[in-house]
Amino acid sequence: MKWCFVSGFTLLAALTIARLVFFYTYRGDHASAGVFIKPFLLGLRYDLRVVCSILLPAYLVGNCKIRHLPNGRMTSRSILKILVAILLFVLLVFMLKKGDNYVGIVAVVLLFASFFLWLFKIQDCNPFQNIISARVFQIYFLIVTFVLAFFYAIDFQHYDYLHQRLNASVLNYLEDARISLGMITETYPVFTIILVVIASTLLVWGLIILWLRILKRAFFEGHGIARIVLGFIFVLGLSAGIFGRLNQYPLRWSDAFIFDDEFKSSLALNPVQSFFSSFQFRHSTYNQELVRQYYPLVADYLGVTNRDSATLNYHRQFLPEAGGDSSKPNVVIVICESFSAYKSSMYGNPLNTTPYFNEMSRQGAFFDRCFSPSYGTARGVWAVITGIPDVEFPNTSSRNPEYVDQHSIINDYNGYSKMYFLGGSSSWANIRGLLTNNIAGLKMYEDDKFTAKSVDVWGISDKRLFLEANDVLKRETAPFFAVIQTADNHRPYTIPDEDTAAFHRENYSEDSLSRFGFQSNEELNAFRYTDFSFMTFIEAAKKEAYFENT
């Protein structure tokens, strides 16, 4: 435990030094270091994720040993550790299989096979108690430190060349390996870079091995319950470091794009995380010849006026029409989660699930031939914000670090305050990266910004979300563009206790539910609750001054 701790501190210090070198090398005309404290702190959390990911398997493996009872059977503790290792193996394979990463699955299988062979042959993986295990761990940390130094060396040159932190698209250069290698040798001081990588590796690795030798002189295994409790706390701490924050979602690459400066985002990123986050998207691209061939057709459809097939310009100038007493009307978009047409009153569902929204549709403009081309909220949010369909498969575009820069028509509302309201966390599906990186000056209102308490995994209730959004909007003095994203149509179909008096549940037979598009009364009432939330919002908004010009 002590060795993992001091080794982790050494690795973290090395990565911090690398970040400082990156900052002073590429900051250019940027402001003083004090302006970059937040990116540095966020970067420290990214580095901690990488370091904890290195230490956790080392710590778990180092504690594995097989002990036998006098009758020759393994002790229950040994069996438990082996079962935990098998469980971790199954979980890793399952996670990799979701992305059809067969190379990764084969690598994990070989890795675990080697581990079990080592464990059953040596009987003790503790580097302080077994000389062979000590050598294995020395080799492990040598490989780790070399890989880190190599990643950072490539990352520095990658940023120097493309002004982007390292990502998995760099592997595409291997398709023209001879040309790429020639460009590298003719452009960069390859010999110097190799020397720096070797020197950095030996320095950091040497310190880690030094700690091993120092601690070995005062080796103490601990006693009983105290050792188990401390071990559990240490594993929990490493796991928290890997997760990256106290939140429903782990720290993701998209969290680096909350800043108002591209360099700040680049400074915060860790190249190891960026590389592996984008690994599954490394072949994502488009056929430029085909795009150019159909450019006239698409330009006609979109109404592009300033056409240019050379640069493939699709920009359209948009100005909001005058409305109310101002030339700049407010705009509020409500994204209705899982609001299926066939379940609604607008399409004649006999259960009359959405009477209030149906009345709104009759009084307003109802686009009854608009439809969603695919399932998935992340795809829907992408399409609404960017105005283009999400064609990434099998994942979603919002999760792809390469797609973080997109134009949004919301930016054409000059002089507007821009707001996004979400009852839970925008880390879900990396939506935060899409929003904050593409909508200038966007104010995010999410889980920790609300006074209401969360009712389930999706955050506060839709009704509370609408009311809190209304409280913000009524205080706005400038014209505003606001997006409100609902969530209560999701399982677990929560209806807060505070609304049971005003909102009356209805129950139907299984035959009626199935016939009219619902699987359960819980789903039906959650759909109806959405309509109730719309009504609560609109009736509250009608009482405010902003309503007439919105």
C-alpha positions, 0 to 999 in steps of 0.5 A: 500500500505504501509502495503504491502510494509513493509510486503514485505520487511520483507518477503524478508529479511527473505528469504535472511537470509534463503539463507545466512544460506543455503550458510554457511551450505552447501558451504563446501570447496567452495570459499569465499562469494564474488565469489557467489555475482551473485547467491545471486543477482539472488536468490534475484530476485527469492525471489522477485517473490515469495514475489510479488506473495504473496502481489499482490492478498492481495493488490487487494483483500484489495482494494475491497469494495462495495459502493452504490448510493443513489438509492441503485445501486452499484457504477461503481467503485465497478462494475469495481472491481468485473469485474476485479476479475472475469477476474482474476478468468477466467485467472487463470482457463484457465492457470490451465486447460492447464496443466489438473490441475483439483485439482488446478481448484477446489481450485481456484473455492473454493477460489474465491467463498469464496472471493465473499461471503466475499465481498458481506457479509462484503461489505469491504475487507480493513483490515484498515476499517473492523475488520473482514477483518483485521482478515482474512488478519492476518490469510492469512499472518499467513498461508503464513509465515508458508508455507514459513518456512515449505518449507525452512525446508523441502528444507534444509533437502532435499538438505542435503540428495540428494544435490538438492533443493526441487522439486515436486518429494518429493511428490512421497515419500508420496506413501510410507508414513510410511517408509518415515516418519520412515526414517525422524524421525530416521534421522533428529532432527524433534522436533528441526525443528518443533520448528524452523518452529514455531519460524520463523513463529511467528517472521515474522508474528508478524512483519507483524501484528506489521506494520498493527497496527502501520500504522493503527494509521496514516491511510490515504486513499489518494485522487482521481486521485493520489490514482488511479495513485499510486495504478496502479504503485504499481500493475505494480511494483508487476507484474514486480516483479512477471515477474522477468526481463525486457524481453520477457519471465519471470524469470524461474528456468532454469536461475539458471543454467547459472553458472559453478558450481552446488552449485551456481545454487542451491544457486540461486534457491528458493525452492517455485519456484522450487517446483511449476515449477516441480509440473506438472512433479512430475510423470515423470519417466521411467520403469527401468525393461523395459529399462534393458530388451531392453538394448542389442537392443538399445546398438546394434543400438547405437553402444555402445562398453563398454556395462554395463546393470547394470549401463545402460551405453550408452556412446560412445566415439566420435572424429571428423575426420581430415579435411582441414589443421587441425586435428580439423575441425570447426563445424557449425550446423544450426537448421532450424526452421519449414523447412518442407521437402514437402515445399522445392525444395529438394523434388520437390516442383514446387514453387522452394522455396529453390534453394540455399539450394537445390544446397547445398544438391546436392554438400554435403551429404543429408540425405533424410530419416531423419525426425522429430518424432514430432512437436515443436521447443523445442523438436527439439532442445532437440533432436539435443543437447542431441541426444535422442528424447523428449518423455515428454508429454504433456509438453517438456523435456526442461521445466522439472527441473528434466531433466536438466542434460543430456550428449551432444556429443558437450562436446566430442569436447575437446579444442573447443570453443562452441557457440550458436546463437539465434536471440531472448531469450533462456528463451523460453521453458527453453532452456537456462537451457538445453544448459548452464548446459550441454555444458561446457564453452558455450558462448550464443549469444542472443537478447541483445548480437547483434548490430542488432535490433529486427524485431519481437517477435523472435528477429533479422532477420535470415539474421542478425543472420547469419551475426553477427554469421559470424563476431564472427566466423571469429575472433575465433583463436581456433577450434569451435563448433557453433549452429545457430538457425533460427526463421523467418519461424515462424509467423508473417513471418517478412521480414525486410524492409532492404531486400526488394531490394535484396529479391523479394517477389512472389505471387501465387493464393490461389489454387497454395499455398494450393496445394503446402503446403502453407496457404498464400503468407506471409508464402511462402515468409518467407520460401523463405527468409530462403533460402535467409538467407542461401545464404547470410551466406554461401557466406559471410563465403566463404570469411573468413579464417575459411571456408575451415576447417569447 
